[in-house]
Amino acid sequence: MIIPTVRKQEPEAENGKQMKKRYIVLAIACIEIAALPAAAQKLGAFELKIPSIVAASKLPAPMQETGAQRFLVTSDGPFSIVSEGAATNFELVWVKSGSMGDLHFGKHAQLPGEVYSCAQSRTVDKTVIYDAPQATYEDDGEVVDQAVLVEIRFNQAQAPKIKFISDKRAKKLPRAKVCSKA
């Protein structure tokens, strides 16, 4: 009867393999550590730019003013108001806070710019009639609490399409001429 024998590796050979593994792991760890400053420098130069978000809800205008549109507007950054389909003068009047019936707005808001502005659009093409330099958002709260009211007045014979877009999307659009309060 033959009894199979298992050959054991020499202890020195086993130690040699373990030492090689350790050196390989150590070398990989050193490479990783050496790469950290370069990775940190790349991350430091990285700038995350999230476009601002603007939302507007059209409200009914007062009956006597058919050449006007009202909007509740909220934004977390700069935005623009664009007109299309009307070559006319626009007057914009902003209200920071108030109420309309049971709806209270602006508790945690700020005006996006001046209270009054005027723009003269001489084309029916898309034209920026207002650039808001800052957000309406001022403090945490419900969306309606961060909203402001804007009333846009124009020639009654005109019917402009009014849109609110982020400042980034409005960069390439032409600007209406700024006019003075009449």
VOGU-3710 file (C-alpha; in Angstrom, 3 decimals, decimal comma):
1> miiptvrkqe> 0,000/0,000/0,000  1,300/3,346/-1,024  0,614/6,311/1,214  0,620/9,640/-0,585  2,730/12,295/1,018  2,080/15,962/0,898  5,097/18,014/0,267  5,371/20,988/2,488  6,971/24,120/1,160  10,027/25,211/2,839
11> peaengkqmk> 9,373/27,862/5,474  11,810/30,198/3,761  9,915/30,023/0,444  6,618/30,805/2,213  8,154/33,788/3,954  9,588/34,995/0,659  6,157/34,963/-1,019  4,577/36,794/1,903  7,343/39,381/1,850  6,806/39,963/-1,905
21> kryivlaiac> 3,080/40,469/-1,304  3,820/42,943/1,461  6,193/44,911/-0,753  3,620/45,021/-3,551  0,898/46,237/-1,165  3,311/48,776/0,331  4,294/50,029/-3,139  0,626/50,460/-4,141  -0,102/52,330/-0,896  2,888/54,646/-1,510
31> ieiaalpaaa> 1,684/55,398/-5,052  -1,807/56,186/-3,729  -0,413/58,495/-1,042  1,872/60,219/-3,560  -1,127/60,840/-5,846  -3,231/62,519/-3,121  -1,776/66,052/-3,483  -2,333/65,995/-7,255  -5,914/64,778/-6,796  -6,547/67,405/-4,118
41> qklgafelki> -5,231/70,115/-6,426  -7,584/68,966/-9,205  -10,545/68,931/-6,805  -9,634/72,393/-5,499  -9,742/73,766/-9,052  -13,088/72,091/-9,772  -16,032/74,462/-9,548  -19,565/73,123/-9,485  -21,879/75,570/-11,201  -25,540/74,769/-10,850
51> psivaasklp> -27,776/76,998/-12,979  -30,294/79,042/-11,074  -33,910/77,956/-11,073  -36,742/80,412/-11,582  -40,448/79,655/-11,435  -43,298/82,025/-12,208  -47,038/81,651/-11,930  -49,287/83,959/-13,916  -52,016/85,646/-11,882  -55,139/87,438/-13,079
61> apmqetgaqr> -54,513/91,136/-13,715  -56,891/93,751/-12,329  -59,941/94,203/-14,586  -59,213/97,853/-15,387  -55,692/97,072/-16,608  -55,879/94,853/-19,674  -52,362/95,924/-20,744  -50,776/94,226/-17,743  -49,731/90,802/-16,572  -49,001/89,764/-12,976
71> flvtsdgpfs> -46,732/86,954/-11,850  -45,627/85,427/-8,570  -41,919/84,721/-9,062  -39,459/82,707/-7,021  -35,817/82,019/-7,817  -32,656/80,774/-6,169  -30,358/82,922/-8,298  -30,206/85,596/-10,988  -32,783/85,358/-13,767  -34,163/87,246/-16,761
81> ivsegaatnf> -37,611/88,152/-18,049  -38,065/87,704/-21,793  -40,756/89,182/-24,021  -41,736/87,841/-27,413  -44,327/89,067/-29,901  -44,544/92,733/-28,862  -42,530/95,804/-29,792  -43,554/98,155/-26,998  -42,512/99,815/-23,744  -42,629/97,685/-20,609
91> elvwvksgsm> -42,925/98,907/-17,033  -42,129/96,451/-14,260  -43,265/97,070/-10,698  -42,105/94,658/-7,976  -43,805/93,973/-4,631  -41,758/92,128/-1,994  -44,575/90,852/0,194  -48,303/91,082/0,600  -51,492/89,134/0,186  -54,172/88,517/-2,395
101> gdlhfgkhaq> -57,225/87,116/-0,672  -56,062/84,108/1,321  -52,705/83,953/-0,454  -49,828/85,517/1,508  -46,476/85,819/-0,270  -42,970/87,150/0,306  -42,497/86,403/4,011  -38,971/85,024/3,324  -38,237/86,892/0,077  -36,161/89,784/-1,187
111> lpgevyscaq> -36,620/91,928/-4,273  -34,480/90,707/-7,178  -33,553/94,297/-8,069  -35,076/97,778/-8,147  -38,772/98,228/-7,287  -39,444/99,888/-10,658  -37,858/99,418/-14,079  -38,714/100,293/-17,651  -37,630/98,738/-20,968  -38,227/99,656/-24,615
121> srtvdktviy> -38,423/96,659/-26,925  -38,271/97,573/-30,608  -38,657/94,055/-31,944  -41,194/91,242/-31,732  -38,357/88,710/-31,432  -37,290/87,297/-28,066  -35,872/90,171/-26,066  -34,742/90,397/-22,453  -36,765/93,155/-20,781  -35,373/92,640/-17,273
131> dapqatyedd> -32,235/91,125/-15,737  -32,604/90,263/-12,054  -29,164/90,413/-10,435  -30,138/88,311/-7,409  -32,536/85,644/-6,174  -35,946/86,258/-4,657  -35,078/83,572/-2,090  -33,773/85,141/1,124  -34,548/82,606/3,849  -35,883/79,052/4,206
141> gevvdqavlv> -39,618/78,610/3,999  -42,447/77,588/1,720  -42,093/78,456/-1,970  -44,849/81,086/-1,787  -43,022/82,690/1,166  -39,950/83,077/-1,085  -41,954/84,556/-3,965  -42,399/88,184/-4,976  -45,049/89,792/-7,178  -44,203/91,545/-10,423
151> eirfnqaqap> -46,673/93,470/-12,522  -45,593/94,012/-16,118  -47,428/96,821/-17,905  -47,399/97,370/-21,665  -49,407/98,829/-24,559  -52,937/97,345/-24,459  -52,867/96,695/-28,230  -49,899/94,337/-27,772  -50,062/90,755/-26,507  -46,532/89,758/-25,473
161> kikfisdkra> -45,553/86,280/-24,386  -43,651/86,709/-21,134  -41,191/84,060/-19,952  -38,901/83,806/-16,931  -35,586/82,049/-17,604  -32,257/81,562/-15,837  -29,615/84,201/-16,480  -27,442/81,554/-18,147  -30,103/80,793/-20,775  -30,613/84,514/-21,441
171> kklprakvcs> -26,963/85,410/-22,071  -27,166/85,328/-25,876  -30,517/87,093/-26,193  -30,686/90,811/-27,124  -31,536/93,304/-24,369  -34,285/95,902/-24,578  -33,227/99,504/-24,115  -33,653/100,759/-20,548  -35,984/103,759/-20,303  -36,710/106,200/-17,498
181> ka> -39,829/106,421/-15,368  -42,458/108,534/-17,122
//
